[in-house]
Amino acid sequence: MSEKVTAKLLKKQKEKVEKLMSVFGTEYNDWLYEQHEKYLKENNDRALEELLKIKEQYS
C-alpha cells in the first residue's frame, strides 16, 4: 500500500463505499457488522490455540 491510512482517507473511502452500496440496497453498518462476525469466526480458533500455548508456558 503506497498511501498511509489516515482518518481522512478512511472517511473518504467510507463515503465512496456507502454510495456504491446504496446502488445495491446494502446498508454499510449491516455489511460492516457481517465483516466483523466473519473475522471473529475465522480467527477465533487460532486465537484460542495461541492463548492455550501461552497458558501452558506459564503453568
C-alpha positions in Angstrom: 0.0 0.0 0.0 1.5 3.3 -1.0 -0.7 5.7 0.9 -0.6 5.9 4.7 -4.0 5.1 6.2 -5.4 8.2 7.9 -8.8 9.1 9.4 -9.3 11.4 6.4 -8.5 8.7 3.9 -10.8 6.2 5.7 -13.7 8.7 5.8 -13.3 9.4 2.1 -13.2 5.7 1.3 -16.2 5.0 3.5 -18.2 7.7 1.7 -17.5 6.1 -1.6 -18.4 2.6 -0.4 -21.7 3.9 1.1 -22.6 5.5 -2.2 -21.9 2.3 -4.1 -23.7 0.2 -1.6 -26.8 2.4 -1.8 -27.0 1.4 -5.5 -27.4 -2.2 -4.4 -29.5 -1.5 -1.4 -26.9 -2.6 1.1 -26.6 -0.8 4.4 -23.0 0.0 5.4 -23.4 -0.8 9.1 -25.0 -4.2 8.3 -22.2 -5.0 6.0 -19.6 -3.9 8.5 -21.2 -6.0 11.2 -21.1 -9.0 8.9 -17.4 -8.4 8.2 -16.7 -8.3 12.0 -18.6 -11.5 12.5 -16.8 -13.2 9.7 -13.4 -12.1 11.0 -14.2 -13.3 14.5 -15.4 -16.7 13.3 -12.3 -17.1 11.0 -9.8 -16.2 13.8 -11.4 -17.5 16.9 -9.9 -21.0 16.8 -6.4 -19.6 16.0 -6.6 -17.1 18.9 -7.7 -19.8 21.3 -4.8 -22.0 20.3 -2.4 -19.2 20.9 -3.9 -18.4 24.3 -3.7 -22.1 25.3 0.0 -22.1 24.3 0.6 -19.1 26.5 -1.2 -20.7 29.3 0.9 -23.8 29.1 4.1 -21.7 29.2 3.1 -20.2 32.5 1.6 -23.3 34.1 
